Amino acid sequence: MSESAGGDLKQRILDYLGTVSKAKNREVANALGVSKHEADNAINDLAKEDKIEFLYLGTSYVTLKGKGQG
């Protein structure tokens, strides 16, 4: 799914996460104007590429790798 998730969408997600300390997948999708399914797929790809990480603080968030817990 890496290419169908699109390098452009993945870069937009990285750019967005650079502006916030953490975000839920749905917040990322809403901010970028894409479906949650598209965002989920791209976020999962980015996590596999070790560019972002999941935080579990009562609920699940994503953040840039090494930026979390802010």
N, C-alpha and C positions, 0 to 999 in steps of 0.2 A: 504494500500500500504506500510505500515511501514516495514514489513518483506521482501516484494518483492523489495522495494527500497534498502534493505539490510543494516544491521548494519555496515558492513564493508564500504560501500559507504558513509554512513552518517558520520562515523568516519573519513574517508579520507577527506570529505568536511570540517569538523571541524578542522582537522589538517591543511588543506590548508588555511582556513580563519584565522588561527593563524599566518600565515606568511605575510598577506597583511592587509591593513587597511579596504579595501572594495573591492568587486568584483561583476561584473555582472554575472548572471547565466551562460551565454555562456562562459565567461572566466573560471568559475569553471569547466564546462564540458570539455573544451579544455585542461585545466591543468591536469585533471584526466583521460582523454582519454575515456570519456563516452559520450553518446548522450545527447543533451540538454534536451530531454524529461526525461531521467533518472535523470539528475541533478535537473531538476525542481521538480520532484516528491519527491526526497530526501530532497531538500531545503525546500519545503512546509512542509514536515513531521517535520523537525528540527525547523521550525518556530512555528508549532503547539505545539511542545514539549518545547517551550520557550528557545531554546538554541541559536538561531540566530534571527536577526531582519532584516527587510527590511528598507532601507534608500531611500528616494525619493529626489534626488538632481538634478532635471531636468530630470533624468532618474532613473530607479530602480537599486539599489545595494543591496547586502546582506553583513552582517558583524556579527561577534560574538556578542552575547548579551552583551551590556555594553561597547563595544569597539568602537562603531561607531563615525562618524564625525571627523575622523582623516585624 
